Amino acid sequence: MRTTLTLDPDVAAMLEKLQRERHLGFKELVNDALREALPGMTEPPRSRKRFRTETVSLGRCLVGSLDDVTAALALAEGERFR
């Protein structure tokens, strides 16, 4: 089969590098790459184990309201902050 293929620059660079390293023709290299990659693309994606983060209670807020950042910093760093 003969076809025209437009490659992204990063893919073309990888193919050119492999072509130099393996001393293969471009056609042979592209066919080898497709033979290796295509079977993995036809398989259904593997299911991943759901990641869960355990929650912990930190108790009540010791600062009061964190809505007023200036007041929270003044309480944490002392009045010299203001």
C-alpha positions as CSV (number, residue, x, y, z in Angstrom):
1,M,0.0,0.0,0.0
2,R,1.3,3.4,-0.9
3,T,0.2,6.5,1.1
4,T,1.3,9.9,2.1
5,L,2.0,10.4,5.8
6,T,2.5,13.8,7.5
7,L,4.5,13.4,10.7
8,D,4.7,15.8,13.6
9,P,8.2,17.2,14.1
10,D,8.9,15.3,17.3
11,V,7.8,12.0,15.7
12,A,9.9,12.7,12.6
13,A,13.0,13.5,14.8
14,M,12.6,10.2,16.7
15,L,12.3,8.3,13.5
16,E,15.4,9.9,12.0
17,K,17.4,9.2,15.1
18,L,16.3,5.5,15.1
19,Q,17.0,5.3,11.4
20,R,20.6,6.5,12.0
21,E,21.1,4.1,15.0
22,R,19.6,1.0,13.4
23,H,20.8,1.6,9.8
24,L,17.3,0.9,8.5
25,G,15.3,2.4,5.6
26,F,12.5,4.8,6.5
27,K,9.8,2.5,5.1
28,E,11.2,-0.5,7.1
29,L,11.5,1.5,10.3
30,V,7.9,2.9,10.1
31,N,6.5,-0.5,9.4
32,D,8.4,-2.0,12.3
33,A,7.2,0.8,14.6
34,L,3.6,0.3,13.6
35,R,3.8,-3.5,13.9
36,E,5.1,-3.1,17.5
37,A,2.6,-0.4,18.5
38,L,-0.6,-1.3,16.9
39,P,-1.4,-4.5,18.8
40,G,-1.2,-2.6,22.1
41,M,-3.6,0.0,20.7
42,T,-6.3,-2.5,19.8
43,E,-6.4,-4.0,23.3
44,P,-8.9,-2.6,25.8
45,P,-7.3,-0.2,28.3
46,R,-6.3,-1.8,31.6
47,S,-8.5,-0.8,34.5
48,R,-6.6,1.1,37.2
49,K,-7.1,0.6,40.9
50,R,-9.0,3.5,42.3
51,F,-6.7,5.7,44.5
52,R,-8.3,6.7,47.8
53,T,-7.0,9.2,50.4
54,E,-8.0,8.5,54.0
55,T,-9.4,11.5,55.8
56,V,-8.5,12.6,59.3
57,S,-10.0,15.0,61.7
58,L,-7.7,18.0,62.5
59,G,-10.0,19.2,65.2
60,R,-11.4,22.7,65.4
61,C,-9.7,25.7,63.8
62,L,-7.5,27.4,66.4
63,V,-7.3,30.6,64.5
64,G,-11.0,31.3,64.3
65,S,-11.9,32.6,60.9
66,L,-9.4,32.2,58.0
67,D,-11.5,34.6,55.9
68,D,-9.5,37.5,57.1
69,V,-5.9,36.7,56.1
70,T,-4.4,39.7,57.8
71,A,-6.0,38.8,61.1
72,A,-4.8,35.2,60.8
73,L,-1.2,36.3,60.0
74,A,-1.2,38.8,62.8
75,L,-2.3,36.0,65.2
76,A,0.3,33.6,63.9
77,E,3.2,36.1,63.6
78,G,2.3,38.6,66.3
79,E,1.2,42.2,65.9
80,R,4.6,43.1,64.2
81,F,3.1,41.7,61.0
82,R,0.7,44.6,60.6
